[in-house]
Amino acid sequence: MTNKDRERLDLLLRETAEARDDDRYLFAQYAVIVGAAVVVITAMASVYYFTCSESNPNCHLSDKITPVSDWIYIGAPLLPIALIAYTIFISAIAVLRSYYLRTIELEIHDLTDQKDSRLQIPSWSHVTLEVTGQSHAGGLARLNLFLIYGIVLLMVAECLCLAFGRIYDPRLKVFALTTDVFLAGFYSQPRF
């Protein structure tokens, strides 16, 4: 190995270490998002349970129910939509980082003559692709991804149904439906 190859290898190894640190930080962000989602769902459940639309004539019959503006029900589903949009954003970055890391790993394998080795070092990005990659993963990993997407979709749909059920004015229901469905569809599209 020449001096130039050695310098390139050192550079690639440092870049790999930094990219793996970014991955660890990404997983920490996912944990924070899950915690925030639990807080948002709990707050929305209490809003839906202890309030009613002030435009609903039957709302003022109970002392335990607080009348609130319909705009709260229109805006409440935007919270989980924002969390999902942020999750999609950092997931897109993770996919790009995965491609980048695999390219770096292949370059390291070439520089260190590991092409015929059974376990090439580093191979973390290639190994994780077997579990997380949709096209390369086994049936259970793919099922896990569909389960995650299904739960998120049901969470947003339930939030929208609960909010629309509380809105009394039909015009505001249509406004809320079009706004929330448009934003959910817009933010759920990958941008790369």
Steps between C-alpha positions, in 0.01 A plus 500: 500500500640834398515808717219658298282190547577504874391864528183425304426201723544712814267761356237238412523340846448839668205572269350160583531568873331839464218357289439228760485769769235673288307170487510468879371856530223416252383208713497731803277736301261214429475431873417866565237494225333193653491676838357814341238291320389347831471847655307633197259204499440537874439875467267450206305230684442734793400783264250275323366354824456818706389745230229556244436747222369833625276515192326179612179595688521187718851588619394738775284241678786349702730665754776242441535575130680816393378673182789581263528647155467273198844623392657294778353186344614614156856564620540202735567242223782720374714394798534133400530607135797720596661211690453268203639764261812539715540122524480471121757777466756335726424160343584639156829629640567157650444333163743737331755443778459124455592525131795720588626265772475196274703681235766590757508140623550368147785746447662385826464137388672584172787684671559218750463212248205338678298410190528125559456515877184347644455777761631825364580767756324746525170355380247647741295677231488190284398277792226735621359509148403135544269600787382848409500502121155440356614334180782299658338413832330175581127455538487581872698823461270610218197409711642711783528803270140456379387470862674826591353683200156355573505611863606852405228518235237379749621751759458792260166370370368458855614847595325646196178306570492609863561862407237502226250335733537791741461777242137611486501734198494303168697770316781477753493119470561529126772760556670283764477189283651664193774679694607204711484244218692731268773563758523132594533404133746779425732425790489123456672522159878451503690800363804336341 
